Protein backbone atom coordinates (compact mmCIF):
# COMPACT_ATOMS: atom_id res chain seq x y z
CA UNK A 1 0.00 0.00 0.00
CA UNK A 2 1.44 3.36 -1.01
CA UNK A 3 1.60 6.18 1.50
CA UNK A 4 2.22 9.81 0.79
CA UNK A 5 5.69 10.49 2.22
CA UNK A 6 4.98 14.17 3.08
CA UNK A 7 1.68 13.34 4.84
CA UNK A 8 3.25 10.44 6.77
CA UNK A 9 6.14 12.69 7.80
CA UNK A 10 3.83 15.51 8.94
CA UNK A 11 1.81 13.05 11.03
CA UNK A 12 4.86 11.17 12.35
CA UNK A 13 4.22 12.23 15.93
CA UNK A 14 0.88 10.38 15.94
CA UNK A 15 2.54 7.27 14.46
CA UNK A 16 5.26 7.07 17.14
CA UNK A 17 3.55 8.37 20.29
CA UNK A 18 0.13 8.10 21.90
CA UNK A 19 -0.99 11.64 22.74
CA UNK A 20 -4.04 12.29 24.93
CA UNK A 21 -5.85 15.58 25.45
CA UNK A 22 -6.82 16.29 29.07
CA UNK A 23 -9.28 19.13 29.50
CA UNK A 24 -8.53 21.28 32.53
CA UNK A 25 -12.09 22.69 32.44
CA UNK A 26 -14.34 19.62 32.27
CA UNK A 27 -11.71 17.01 33.22
CA UNK A 28 -12.43 14.64 30.31
CA UNK A 29 -9.82 12.82 28.25
CA UNK A 30 -9.81 12.53 24.45
CA UNK A 31 -7.67 10.43 22.16
CA UNK A 32 -4.95 12.22 20.24
CA UNK A 33 -3.54 15.58 21.10
CA UNK A 34 -5.75 18.53 20.21
CA UNK A 35 -5.69 22.24 20.94
CA UNK A 36 -9.29 22.24 22.17
CA UNK A 37 -11.53 19.89 24.16
CA UNK A 38 -13.95 17.98 21.90
CA UNK A 39 -16.52 17.82 24.72
CA UNK A 40 -16.77 21.37 26.07
CA UNK A 41 -14.74 23.34 23.49
CA UNK A 42 -12.32 24.78 26.06
CA UNK A 43 -8.82 25.69 24.95
CA UNK A 44 -7.58 25.08 28.50
CA UNK A 45 -6.11 21.64 27.70
CA UNK A 46 -2.97 19.71 28.49
CA UNK A 47 -1.43 17.20 26.11
CA UNK A 48 -0.32 14.02 27.90
CA UNK A 49 1.93 11.37 26.39
CA UNK A 50 0.70 7.90 27.30
CA UNK A 51 3.07 5.26 28.61
CA UNK A 52 1.45 2.89 26.08
CA UNK A 53 0.31 0.20 28.52
CA UNK A 54 -3.24 -0.98 28.96
CA UNK A 55 -5.82 -3.76 28.92
CA UNK A 56 -7.55 -5.30 25.92
CA UNK A 57 -11.27 -4.50 26.28
CA UNK A 58 -12.59 -6.10 23.09
CA UNK A 59 -11.18 -7.39 19.81
CA UNK A 60 -12.02 -8.72 16.37
CA UNK A 61 -10.11 -10.89 13.95
CA UNK A 62 -10.01 -9.63 10.35
CA UNK A 63 -9.31 -11.81 7.33
CA UNK A 64 -9.72 -8.94 4.86
CA UNK A 65 -7.01 -9.05 2.18
CA UNK A 66 -5.23 -6.10 0.69
CA UNK A 67 -2.95 -6.60 -2.27
CA UNK A 68 0.60 -7.26 -1.08
CA UNK A 69 -0.43 -7.58 2.57
CA UNK A 70 -1.41 -11.25 2.66
CA UNK A 71 1.50 -12.22 4.94
CA UNK A 72 -0.08 -10.33 7.85
CA UNK A 73 -3.34 -12.31 7.92
CA UNK A 74 -5.27 -12.77 10.06
CA UNK A 75 -5.10 -9.33 11.68
CA UNK A 76 -6.23 -8.78 15.29
CA UNK A 77 -7.67 -5.34 15.96
CA UNK A 78 -8.71 -4.42 19.46
CA UNK A 79 -9.91 -1.69 21.78
CA UNK A 80 -7.32 -1.00 24.44
CA UNK A 81 -8.10 0.80 27.68
CA UNK A 82 -4.88 2.62 28.49
CA UNK A 83 -3.74 2.98 32.09
CA UNK A 84 -4.46 6.71 31.72
CA UNK A 85 -8.18 5.83 31.37
CA UNK A 86 -8.91 6.36 27.66
CA UNK A 87 -9.92 3.64 25.17
CA UNK A 88 -8.12 3.59 21.81
CA UNK A 89 -8.06 1.20 18.81
CA UNK A 90 -4.92 -0.73 17.99
CA UNK A 91 -3.57 -3.77 16.19
CA UNK A 92 -2.42 -6.67 18.37
CA UNK A 93 0.66 -8.53 17.05
CA UNK A 94 3.12 -11.23 18.15
CA UNK A 95 0.45 -13.45 19.68
CA UNK A 96 -1.33 -16.67 18.68
CA UNK A 97 -5.06 -16.37 17.95
CA UNK A 98 -5.92 -18.78 20.76
CA UNK A 99 -4.12 -16.64 23.35
CA UNK A 100 -6.06 -13.44 22.63
CA UNK A 101 -8.69 -12.73 25.27
CA UNK A 102 -10.39 -9.78 26.89
CA UNK A 103 -8.47 -8.52 29.89
CA UNK A 104 -5.07 -9.24 28.32
CA UNK A 105 -2.39 -6.72 29.37
CA UNK A 106 -0.75 -5.11 26.32
CA UNK A 107 1.89 -2.50 25.60
CA UNK A 108 2.67 -0.34 22.56
CA UNK A 109 5.78 -1.10 20.51
CA UNK A 110 7.22 0.19 17.25
CA UNK A 111 6.49 -2.14 14.33
CA UNK A 112 6.54 -1.99 10.54
CA UNK A 113 3.29 -0.78 8.94
CA UNK A 114 4.25 -1.34 5.32
CA UNK A 115 6.84 -0.64 2.66
CA UNK A 116 6.60 0.75 -0.87
CA UNK A 117 8.38 -2.20 -2.48
CA UNK A 118 11.27 -4.54 -1.62
CA UNK A 119 13.77 -1.67 -1.96
CA UNK A 120 11.54 1.28 -1.07
CA UNK A 121 10.73 3.20 2.07
CA UNK A 122 9.57 1.33 5.15
CA UNK A 123 6.83 2.92 7.27
CA UNK A 124 6.80 2.29 11.02
CA UNK A 125 4.21 2.96 13.71
CA UNK A 126 2.78 1.72 16.99
CA UNK A 127 1.14 -1.67 17.44
CA UNK A 128 0.41 -3.58 20.63
CA UNK A 129 1.98 -6.78 21.97
CA UNK A 130 1.21 -8.81 25.11
CA UNK A 131 2.86 -7.04 28.06
CA UNK A 132 6.03 -8.60 29.31
CA UNK A 133 5.69 -10.13 32.75
CA UNK A 134 8.09 -8.66 35.30
ZATORPA-810430 format. One line per field, with one value per residue (C-alpha): residue number from 1; residue in three letters; x, y, z. Coordinates in steps of 0.05 Angstrom, whole numbers, m for minus. Layout:
BEGIN
pos: (NUM; ...)
code: (ALA; ...)
px: (X; ...)
py: (Y; ...)
pz: (Z; ...)
// end
This chain:
BEGIN
pos: (1; 2; 3; 4; 5; 6; 7; 8; 9; 10; 11; 12; 13; 14; 15; 16; 17; 18; 19; 20; 21; 22; 23; 24; 25; 26; 27; 28; 29; 30; 31; 32; 33; 34; 35; 36; 37; 38; 39; 40; 41; 42; 43; 44; 45; 46; 47; 48; 49; 50; 51; 52; 53; 54; 55; 56; 57; 58; 59; 60; 61; 62; 63; 64; 65; 66; 67; 68; 69; 70; 71; 72; 73; 74; 75; 76; 77; 78; 79; 80; 81; 82; 83; 84; 85; 86; 87; 88; 89; 90; 91; 92; 93; 94; 95; 96; 97; 98; 99; 100; 101; 102; 103; 104; 105; 106; 107; 108; 109; 110; 111; 112; 113; 114; 115; 116; 117; 118; 119; 120; 121; 122; 123; 124; 125; 126; 127; 128; 129; 130; 131; 132; 133; 134)
code: (UNK; UNK; UNK; UNK; UNK; UNK; UNK; UNK; UNK; UNK; UNK; UNK; UNK; UNK; UNK; UNK; UNK; UNK; UNK; UNK; UNK; UNK; UNK; UNK; UNK; UNK; UNK; UNK; UNK; UNK; UNK; UNK; UNK; UNK; UNK; UNK; UNK; UNK; UNK; UNK; UNK; UNK; UNK; UNK; UNK; UNK; UNK; UNK; UNK; UNK; UNK; UNK; UNK; UNK; UNK; UNK; UNK; UNK; UNK; UNK; UNK; UNK; UNK; UNK; UNK; UNK; UNK; UNK; UNK; UNK; UNK; UNK; UNK; UNK; UNK; UNK; UNK; UNK; UNK; UNK; UNK; UNK; UNK; UNK; UNK; UNK; UNK; UNK; UNK; UNK; UNK; UNK; UNK; UNK; UNK; UNK; UNK; UNK; UNK; UNK; UNK; UNK; UNK; UNK; UNK; UNK; UNK; UNK; UNK; UNK; UNK; UNK; UNK; UNK; UNK; UNK; UNK; UNK; UNK; UNK; UNK; UNK; UNK; UNK; UNK; UNK; UNK; UNK; UNK; UNK; UNK; UNK; UNK; UNK)
px: (0; 29; 32; 44; 114; 100; 34; 65; 123; 77; 36; 97; 84; 18; 51; 105; 71; 3; m20; m81; m117; m136; m186; m171; m242; m287; m234; m249; m196; m196; m153; m99; m71; m115; m114; m186; m231; m279; m330; m335; m295; m246; m176; m152; m122; m59; m29; m6; 39; 14; 61; 29; 6; m65; m116; m151; m225; m252; m224; m240; m202; m200; m186; m194; m140; m105; m59; 12; m9; m28; 30; m2; m67; m105; m102; m125; m153; m174; m198; m146; m162; m98; m75; m89; m164; m178; m198; m162; m161; m98; m71; m48; 13; 62; 9; m27; m101; m118; m82; m121; m174; m208; m169; m101; m48; m15; 38; 53; 116; 144; 130; 131; 66; 85; 137; 132; 168; 225; 275; 231; 215; 191; 137; 136; 84; 56; 23; 8; 40; 24; 57; 121; 114; 162)
py: (0; 67; 124; 196; 210; 283; 267; 209; 254; 310; 261; 223; 245; 208; 145; 141; 167; 162; 233; 246; 312; 326; 383; 426; 454; 392; 340; 293; 256; 251; 209; 244; 312; 371; 445; 445; 398; 360; 356; 427; 467; 496; 514; 502; 433; 394; 344; 280; 227; 158; 105; 58; 4; m20; m75; m106; m90; m122; m148; m174; m218; m193; m236; m179; m181; m122; m132; m145; m152; m225; m244; m207; m246; m255; m187; m176; m107; m88; m34; m20; 16; 52; 60; 134; 117; 127; 73; 72; 24; m15; m75; m133; m171; m225; m269; m333; m327; m376; m333; m269; m255; m196; m170; m185; m134; m102; m50; m7; m22; 4; m43; m40; m16; m27; m13; 15; m44; m91; m33; 26; 64; 27; 58; 46; 59; 34; m33; m72; m136; m176; m141; m172; m203; m173)
pz: (0; m20; 30; 16; 44; 62; 97; 135; 156; 179; 221; 247; 319; 319; 289; 343; 406; 438; 455; 499; 509; 581; 590; 651; 649; 645; 664; 606; 565; 489; 443; 405; 422; 404; 419; 443; 483; 438; 494; 521; 470; 521; 499; 570; 554; 570; 522; 558; 528; 546; 572; 522; 570; 579; 578; 518; 526; 462; 396; 327; 279; 207; 147; 97; 44; 14; m45; m22; 51; 53; 99; 157; 158; 201; 234; 306; 319; 389; 436; 489; 554; 570; 642; 634; 627; 553; 503; 436; 376; 360; 324; 367; 341; 363; 394; 374; 359; 415; 467; 453; 505; 538; 598; 566; 587; 526; 512; 451; 410; 345; 287; 211; 179; 106; 53; m17; m50; m32; m39; m21; 41; 103; 145; 220; 274; 340; 349; 413; 439; 502; 561; 586; 655; 706)
// end
